[in-house]
């Protein structure tokens, strides 16, 4: 596969952490404009003990934040059957939706804080908030208490843990960025395996309140370790030296057609992405092809597939191109919903549900792990704005996260026990997202399918 000629040869960090560096821009005729600064550029370390320690710490951040959110189907099933049986599926979906929405909605603000103060200054207060919100969930008895503790408070905490984790990984690496981000993203998948296995067992043995407190203790210990391991290779920029340019960077990005199509692809993919994770356990239990306890484990199985989906596509993207792999996994996620999950509504089977969970987990995991590398690729070497650009990307897809699950829940409520409508909605949305990602890939790298983009 041939490598696409980049329009930016280098945009590397300067010693003050501003990532201004020296950039050489090549036009179509091969001419070059050089804007040099007074300080020599520094390359990302691309390895070393501190770099991989940071990857490990960022992995733990994702485990405790997005990994906990990935257990949404377990809480949805428990609330529906035990704690809040009077609430509709669409109402309960807001608990998960708010967590995901706040994570992405606060992206620009967290991104600006990362650019200015560095990631480590963000981690400690948001780590404390995460543990506190889970402790508060253990005291909840009503729907609105759960919405505030789990939906709002933990959603706020997740925004200050998940985004710094991804940003740190991109700062330490350039040549192995896809692999590093894939490993970090695996933290959320592993959390999505562990929490759905542990929480139902604890619920049966010690009840809801004590089970949630044990989860808070686990998160507290792991987050302390993560805070120790995580660091940035460069000092934060502070409030000066180029900060006046940063606020408009996210808006300027939307003038680029590849960026606009990429963001639209993420919006539509996010519209359907969490439907299987949220509703597969409920569907499996309702179809009587497995016990309720086994139905809860389908979420762990999906997230187990996602572990490989975070690493393998991330590794492949380093060799074949981020946009090539992103287009494939987005399309496959939608096709799996329409061609595999939908038929299970009419002819459910134990093996079919398990195989779908594994395959969907793999493909959806690839989408999650490739978001940050694609944004970095679209930044075209302007690494001083990478935190804000990732924040702008998160803000753009927040609407997809906010509206997807409630729409799917409302569709299900209108159809009684049938999951057909939400399956079609989720599948078509993700296929449409894959089409937009493909369009962004063509605009960025041309029609040649062998070009690395």
VEXGUNU-280094 format. One record per residue (C-alpha): y, x, z; residue in one letter. Coordinates in steps of 0.001 Angstrom, whole numbers, padded with zeros to 6 digits, always signed. Example, Ala and Ser with C-alpha at 12.3 -4.5 7.8 and 13.67 -1.06 7.14 Angstrom:
-004500+012300+007800A/-001060+013670+007140S/
END
This chain:
+000000+000000+000000X/+003341+001431-000994X/+006158+001717+001512X/+009387-000144+000950X/+012500+002011+000603X/+014651+001369+003623X/+018363+000846+003222X/+018846+002725+006463X/+017333+006140+006915X/+018206+006565+010539X/+020024+004750+013235X/+019013+006586+016316X/+020236+006724+019895X/+022976+009030+021021X/+022831+010754+024418X/+025110+008170+026037X/+022619+005435+025130X/+024924+003740+022670X/+022486+004231+019755X/+025459+004939+017468X/+024062+008142+016025X/+024321+009135+012378X/+023344+006624+009708X/+022888+007263+006022X/+023182+004205+003804X/+021603+004318+000358X/+022759+001939-002338X/+020734+000901-005354X/+022046+003832-007406X/+020999+006340-004790X/+024528+007141-003603X/+025004+007900+000076X/+027650+007159+002640X/+027498+009092+005857X/+029261+008165+009068X/+028772+010890+011632X/+029690+010863+015267X/+030605+013772+017467X/+027316+013650+019374X/+023994+014657+017788X/+021456+011863+017410X/+018309+011662+019521X/+015008+010211+018371X/+013017+007797+020550X/+010386+009778+022489X/+007436+008052+020732X/+005059+008936+023542X/+004766+010783+026812X/+003929+009738+030353X/+007144+007798+030986X/+006864+005939+027697X/+003322+004730+028299X/+004050+004046+031975X/+006857+001789+030767X/+004426+000060+028401X/+002090-000533+031360X/+004935-001888+033490X/+006143-004113+030670X/+002564-005352+030270X/+002626-006463+033922X/+005991-008167+033419X/+004529-010216+030576X/+001398-010952+032606X/+003415-012444+035459X/+005987-014274+033339X/+004785-015496+029950X/+001151-015194+031074X/+001815-017764+033772X/+003559-020022+031242X/+000469-019708+029026X/-001494-021527+031739X/+000525-024641+030896X/-002538-026628+029844X/-004103-026258+033296X/-001041-027689+035012X/-000693-030424+032359X/-004284-031554+033016X/-003954-031359+036825X/-000660-033229+036904X/-002019-035889+034540X/-005258-036468+036461X/-004352-035761+040092X/-000781-035083+041154X/+001304-037212+038774X/-001042-039724+037084X/+001781-042207+036486X/+003725-039789+034258X/+003333-039854+030455X/+002204-036852+028397X/+005685-036449+026920X/+007271-036437+030398X/+004847-033821+031709X/+005408-031694+028600X/+008994-031092+029731X/+007718-028830+032525X/+006311-026361+029993X/+009072-026978+027466X/+011855-026066+029889X/+010170-022788+030793X/+009881-021743+027155X/+013318-023072+026223X/+015131-021257+029029X/+013317-018034+028175X/+014719-018120+024643X/+017992-019926+025331X/+019128-017244+027751X/+018114-014510+025316X/+021658-013641+024128X/+022957-013349+027692X/+020019-011279+028896X/+020263-009197+025720X/+023942-008440+026393X/+023122-007462+029984X/+020387-005143+028719X/+022781-003510+026236X/+025414-003027+028938X/+023503-002296+032135X/+019978-001406+031025X/+016740-003255+031677X/+015992-001987+035172X/+019079-003621+036684X/+017825-006952+035348X/+014250-006781+036581X/+014582-006801+040383X/+016571-010054+040869X/+014567-011944+038265X/+011302-010691+039778X/+012377-012095+043140X/+013354-015381+041482X/+009928-015667+039834X/+008049-015291+043114X/+010456-017631+044915X/+010096-020370+042290X/+006295-020271+042463X/+006478-020501+046261X/+008754-023525+045913X/+006261-025142+043517X/+003686-025117+046312X/+005947-027491+048280X/+006542-029952+045436X/+005317-033540+045641X/+007329-035375+042968X/+007890-035019+039232X/+011513-033891+039485X/+010707-031319+042155X/+008125-029795+039821X/+010570-029870+036906X/+013154-027961+038952X/+010780-025422+040530X/+008377-024724+037675X/+010383-025809+034644X/+013909-024645+035489X/+013628-021939+038171X/+010598-020161+036745X/+011986-020580+033232X/+015136-018751+034315X/+013063-016013+035928X/+010894-015596+032841X/+013959-014986+030666X/+014876-011977+032811X/+011366-010505+032754X/+009847-011162+029339X/+012814-010109+027178X/+013443-006787+029009X/+009725-006041+028701X/+009855-006378+024919X/+013184-004542+024631X/+011987-001538+026622X/+008941-001141+024389X/+011106-001052+021249X/+013418+001587+022774X/+010646+004058+023619X/+008948+003966+020206X/+009739+003966+016509X/+006590+005185+014737X/+004226+003265+017056X/+006502+000349+017830X/+004140-002364+016561X/+001263-001019+018659X/+003409-000637+021776X/+004846-004145+021503X/+001365-005495+020794X/+000043-003932+024003X/+002973-005308+025995X/+002443-008749+024481X/-001188-008596+025595X/+000084-008985+029139X/+000951-012607+028468X/-002437-013187+026836X/-004329-011623+029728X/-002258-013710+032124X/-003223-016704+030030X/-006868-015758+030617X/-006684-014924+034324X/-004494-017786+035553X/-006546-020575+033873X/-009693-019078+035429X/-008261-018491+038891X/-006056-021551+039385X/-008732-024286+038878X/-011078-022436+041252X/-008364-022176+043891X/-007402-025828+043392X/-010975-026890+044143X/-011324-024628+047183X/-007945-024599+048942X/-005838-027330+047316X/-002656-027251+045261X/-000204-025791+047804X/-002383-022871+048930X/-003562-022156+045383X/+000004-021777+044143X/+000913-019538+047102X/-001967-017193+046269X/-000620-017018+042725X/+002844-016160+044108X/+001335-013330+046174X/-000445-011903+043131X/+002736-012053+041077X/+004778-010431+043835X/+002474-007404+044090X/+002271-006905+040326X/+006023-007285+039825X/+006740-004584+042421X/+004477-002210+040480X/+006141-003215+037204X/+009615-002494+038580X/+008479+000995+039576X/+006934+001802+036194X/+009636+000428+033885X/+012536+002597+032731X/+014675+003106+029634X/+014713+006359+027632X/+018513+006251+027395X/+021316+005415+029836X/+022976+001996+029490X/+026160+001870+027435X/+028342+000385+030147X/+031328-001804+029346X/+032995+000591+026923X/+032133+002471+023750X/+031502-000166+021172X/+031153-003199+023387X/+033811-005078+021455X/+031496-005121+018453X/+028473-006538+020223X/+029374-010212+020820X/+029670-010949+017111X/+026537-009060+016108X/+024203-012014+016565X/+026462-014298+014509X/+026875-011717+011734X/+023120-011495+011439X/+022882-015121+010312X/+024890-014254+007184X/+021836-012317+006010X/+019403-014514+004063X/+016270-012610+005173X/+017378-013017+008798X/+018191-016710+008314X/+014841-017472+006672X/+013018-015450+009327X/+014688-017395+012134X/+013949-020722+010435X/+010323-019645+010152X/+010245-018900+013876X/+011812-022291+014642X/+009178-024259+012741X/+006314-022103+013997X/+007474-022586+017587X/+007606-026339+016967X/+003823-026412+016791X/+002692-023199+018467X/+002105-024498+021998X/+000471-027809+021039X/-003124-026501+021188X/-002424-024484+024334X/-000955-027522+026076X/-003297-030254+024849X/-006640-028589+024049X/-007956-028812+027664X/-006958-032486+027862X/-008578-033232+024503X/-011789-031372+025400X/-012124-033297+028666X/-011361-036634+027012X/-013991-036217+024262X/-016807-035802+026851X/-018331-032832+025042X/-017849-030657+028139X/-017055-030998+031829X/-013472-031105+033070X/-013902-027629+034562X/-015177-026228+031270X/-012346-027982+029440X/-009916-026052+031627X/-011578-022820+030538X/-010804-023517+026871X/-007278-022308+027574X/-008627-019035+028964X/-010803-018690+025859X/-007801-019231+023570X/-005802-016632+025454X/-008757-014229+025340X/-008600-014493+021559X/-004869-013933+021839X/-005455-010572+023545X/-006932-009232+020314X/-004319-011187+018368X/-001561-009237+020079X/-003057-005779+019443X/-004763-005990+016038X/-001862-007570+014081X/+000563-005242+015882X/-001483-002224+014816X/-001875-003621+011289X/+001867-004216+011005X/+002537-000500+011529X/+000457+000201+008408X/+000921-002911+006256X/+004364-004157+007295X/+005590-006543+009978X/+006638-009323+007612X/+003394-009231+005649X/+001333-009767+008796X/+003800-012265+010311X/+003542-014464+007219X/-000256-014387+007324X/-000662-015250+011020X/+001936-018046+010878X/+000208-019684+007919X/-003251-019255+009434X/-002153-020826+012735X/-001065-023965+010909X/-004105-024045+008631X/-006435-023779+011639X/-004790-026826+013226X/-005157-028896+010052X/-008529-027667+008801X/-010351-026995+012088X/-008719-028732+015066X/-008016-032025+013291X/-011667-032610+012231X/-012720-032056+015869X/-010829-035246+016758X/-013312-037238+014663X/-016422-035133+015253X/-015964-033224+018526X/-018452-030548+019517X/-018685-027956+022262X/-019153-024966+019885X/-016417-026203+017560X/-013816-026405+020328X/-014731-022927+021605X/-014566-021338+018142X/-011242-023036+017389X/-009806-021812+020698X/-010776-018213+019888X/-009500-018263+016303X/-006259-020030+017142X/-005627-017704+020062X/-005989-014707+017747X/-003576-016022+015089X/-000956-017406+017484X/-001064-014154+019460X/-000163-012272+016304X/+002955-014398+015843X/+004137-013731+019395X/+003602-009967+019211X/+005367-009503+015859X/+008653-011268+016649X/+010398-008278+018233X/+009251-005713+015602X/+010480-008024+012825X/+013880-008325+014503X/+014079-004535+014837X/+013218-004202+011139X/+015968-006668+010220X/+018448-004771+012422X/+018250-001974+009817X/+018668+000906+012210X/+021626-000462+014209X/+019843+000116+017499X/+023000-000217+019591X/+022826-003961+018976X/+019069-004420+019296X/+019197-006178+022669X/+021774-008669+021429X/+019953-009207+018144X/+016718-009973+019955X/+018776-012295+022131X/+020211-014044+019078X/+016723-014445+017659X/+015571-015974+020952X/+018501-018389+020994X/+017789-019535+017451X/+014167-020448+018190X/+014942-021996+021597X/+015499-025358+019913X/+012003-025205+018451X/+010571-024532+021895X/+012724-027252+023468X/+011777-030082+021134X/+008227-029293+019990X/+006061-030316+022951X/+008070-033439+023889X/+007861-034664+020282X/+004117-034029+020247X/+003738-035716+023631X/+005664-038753+022408X/+003451-038907+019299X/+000346-038844+021489X/+001701-041512+023845X/+002371-043770+020859X/-001225-043350+019654X/-003012-043855+022953X/-006042-041579+023268X/-005727-040162+019740X/-004557-036589+019159X/-004350-036944+015358X/-000579-037307+015087X/+000309-034311+017231X/-002330-032198+015453X/-000813-032975+012050X/+002730-032417+013335X/+001809-029036+014853X/-000165-027869+011820X/+002439-028836+009224X/+005214-027268+011321X/+003446-023912+011503X/+002561-023922+007805X/+006237-024558+007062X/+007132-021694+009395X/+004770-019416+007489X/+006422-020402+004202X/+009858-019464+005565X/+008482-016146+006851X/+007077-015509+003387X/+010477-016258+001857X/+012121-013787+004254X/+009528-011204+003273X/+010275-011702-000452X/+014038-011503+000096X/+013660-008323+002096X/+011007-006519+000066X/+010545-008240-003284X/+007617-010048-004872X/+005171-007130-005004X/+002402-008103-002529X/+001410-004455-001985X/+004861-003447-000727X/+005011-002630+002960X/+007654-004965+004419X/
END
